[in-house]
Amino acid sequence: MRGRDIAERVGITERAAQAIIADLVRDGYVRRTREGRRNRYTINTASPLRHPLEAEHSAGDLLAVLGKLATPARARRS
């Protein structure tokens, strides 16, 4: 999915979507790899959530709850 498509679906500008993606890359939640003229983004499912009350959970756990991942990342690591 292109950044433009993400922005449209979420209801923000393309520039705002790019800034959010850059923040996620900087914080280690997303990894960017260059493929020709395009970027490919991969979610780091092992990244812990930032809020102290949620720090024991990972991004993969959150995606699993949202139904975007088959099983929590923690279960796959065990």
FIDRENVO-241139 format. One record per residue (C-alpha): residue number from 1; x, y, z. Coordinates in steps of 0.5 Angstrom, whole numbers. Example, Ala and Ser with C-alpha at 12.3 -4.5 7.8 and 13.67 -1.06 7.14 Angstrom:
BEGIN
<kolvex><pos>1</pos><x>25</x><y>-9</y><z>16</z></kolvex>
<kolvex><pos>2</pos><x>27</x><y>-2</y><z>14</z></kolvex>
% end
This chain:
BEGIN
<kolvex><pos>1</pos><x>0</x><y>0</y><z>0</z></kolvex>
<kolvex><pos>2</pos><x>3</x><y>7</y><z>-2</z></kolvex>
<kolvex><pos>3</pos><x>3</x><y>12</y><z>3</z></kolvex>
<kolvex><pos>4</pos><x>-2</x><y>16</y><z>-1</z></kolvex>
<kolvex><pos>5</pos><x>-7</x><y>11</y><z>0</z></kolvex>
<kolvex><pos>6</pos><x>-5</x><y>10</y><z>8</z></kolvex>
<kolvex><pos>7</pos><x>-7</x><y>18</y><z>8</z></kolvex>
<kolvex><pos>8</pos><x>-13</x><y>17</y><z>5</z></kolvex>
<kolvex><pos>9</pos><x>-16</x><y>11</y><z>9</z></kolvex>
<kolvex><pos>10</pos><x>-14</x><y>14</y><z>15</z></kolvex>
<kolvex><pos>11</pos><x>-16</x><y>21</y><z>13</z></kolvex>
<kolvex><pos>12</pos><x>-10</x><y>25</y><z>14</z></kolvex>
<kolvex><pos>13</pos><x>-5</x><y>29</y><z>9</z></kolvex>
<kolvex><pos>14</pos><x>0</x><y>25</y><z>5</z></kolvex>
<kolvex><pos>15</pos><x>6</x><y>29</y><z>9</z></kolvex>
<kolvex><pos>16</pos><x>3</x><y>27</y><z>16</z></kolvex>
<kolvex><pos>17</pos><x>3</x><y>20</y><z>14</z></kolvex>
<kolvex><pos>18</pos><x>10</x><y>20</y><z>12</z></kolvex>
<kolvex><pos>19</pos><x>12</x><y>24</y><z>18</z></kolvex>
<kolvex><pos>20</pos><x>8</x><y>18</y><z>22</z></kolvex>
<kolvex><pos>21</pos><x>12</x><y>13</y><z>19</z></kolvex>
<kolvex><pos>22</pos><x>19</x><y>16</y><z>20</z></kolvex>
<kolvex><pos>23</pos><x>17</x><y>17</y><z>27</z></kolvex>
<kolvex><pos>24</pos><x>16</x><y>9</y><z>27</z></kolvex>
<kolvex><pos>25</pos><x>22</x><y>8</y><z>23</z></kolvex>
<kolvex><pos>26</pos><x>26</x><y>12</y><z>28</z></kolvex>
<kolvex><pos>27</pos><x>23</x><y>9</y><z>34</z></kolvex>
<kolvex><pos>28</pos><x>24</x><y>2</y><z>32</z></kolvex>
<kolvex><pos>29</pos><x>17</x><y>-1</y><z>31</z></kolvex>
<kolvex><pos>30</pos><x>18</x><y>-1</y><z>23</z></kolvex>
<kolvex><pos>31</pos><x>24</x><y>-3</y><z>19</z></kolvex>
<kolvex><pos>32</pos><x>25</x><y>1</y><z>12</z></kolvex>
<kolvex><pos>33</pos><x>29</x><y>-3</y><z>6</z></kolvex>
<kolvex><pos>34</pos><x>30</x><y>0</y><z>-1</z></kolvex>
<kolvex><pos>35</pos><x>28</x><y>-4</y><z>-6</z></kolvex>
<kolvex><pos>36</pos><x>29</x><y>-1</y><z>-13</z></kolvex>
<kolvex><pos>37</pos><x>26</x><y>6</y><z>-13</z></kolvex>
<kolvex><pos>38</pos><x>21</x><y>4</y><z>-7</z></kolvex>
<kolvex><pos>39</pos><x>21</x><y>3</y><z>0</z></kolvex>
<kolvex><pos>40</pos><x>19</x><y>-4</y><z>4</z></kolvex>
<kolvex><pos>41</pos><x>17</x><y>-3</y><z>11</z></kolvex>
<kolvex><pos>42</pos><x>17</x><y>-9</y><z>16</z></kolvex>
<kolvex><pos>43</pos><x>13</x><y>-9</y><z>23</z></kolvex>
<kolvex><pos>44</pos><x>18</x><y>-10</y><z>28</z></kolvex>
<kolvex><pos>45</pos><x>13</x><y>-15</y><z>32</z></kolvex>
<kolvex><pos>46</pos><x>18</x><y>-16</y><z>38</z></kolvex>
<kolvex><pos>47</pos><x>18</x><y>-8</y><z>40</z></kolvex>
<kolvex><pos>48</pos><x>15</x><y>-7</y><z>47</z></kolvex>
<kolvex><pos>49</pos><x>10</x><y>-2</y><z>47</z></kolvex>
<kolvex><pos>50</pos><x>12</x><y>5</y><z>50</z></kolvex>
<kolvex><pos>51</pos><x>7</x><y>7</y><z>55</z></kolvex>
<kolvex><pos>52</pos><x>9</x><y>4</y><z>62</z></kolvex>
<kolvex><pos>53</pos><x>3</x><y>0</y><z>63</z></kolvex>
<kolvex><pos>54</pos><x>3</x><y>-3</y><z>57</z></kolvex>
<kolvex><pos>55</pos><x>11</x><y>-4</y><z>57</z></kolvex>
<kolvex><pos>56</pos><x>10</x><y>-12</y><z>58</z></kolvex>
<kolvex><pos>57</pos><x>6</x><y>-12</y><z>51</z></kolvex>
<kolvex><pos>58</pos><x>9</x><y>-12</y><z>44</z></kolvex>
<kolvex><pos>59</pos><x>7</x><y>-9</y><z>38</z></kolvex>
<kolvex><pos>60</pos><x>6</x><y>-16</y><z>36</z></kolvex>
<kolvex><pos>61</pos><x>1</x><y>-17</y><z>41</z></kolvex>
<kolvex><pos>62</pos><x>-3</x><y>-11</y><z>40</z></kolvex>
<kolvex><pos>63</pos><x>-3</x><y>-13</y><z>32</z></kolvex>
<kolvex><pos>64</pos><x>-6</x><y>-20</y><z>35</z></kolvex>
<kolvex><pos>65</pos><x>-11</x><y>-17</y><z>39</z></kolvex>
<kolvex><pos>66</pos><x>-13</x><y>-13</y><z>33</z></kolvex>
<kolvex><pos>67</pos><x>-14</x><y>-19</y><z>29</z></kolvex>
<kolvex><pos>68</pos><x>-8</x><y>-17</y><z>24</z></kolvex>
<kolvex><pos>69</pos><x>-3</x><y>-22</y><z>26</z></kolvex>
<kolvex><pos>70</pos><x>-5</x><y>-30</y><z>27</z></kolvex>
<kolvex><pos>71</pos><x>-1</x><y>-31</y><z>34</z></kolvex>
<kolvex><pos>72</pos><x>2</x><y>-26</y><z>39</z></kolvex>
<kolvex><pos>73</pos><x>10</x><y>-25</y><z>38</z></kolvex>
<kolvex><pos>74</pos><x>11</x><y>-27</y><z>45</z></kolvex>
<kolvex><pos>75</pos><x>8</x><y>-34</y><z>43</z></kolvex>
<kolvex><pos>76</pos><x>12</x><y>-35</y><z>37</z></kolvex>
<kolvex><pos>77</pos><x>18</x><y>-34</y><z>41</z></kolvex>
<kolvex><pos>78</pos><x>17</x><y>-39</y><z>46</z></kolvex>
% end
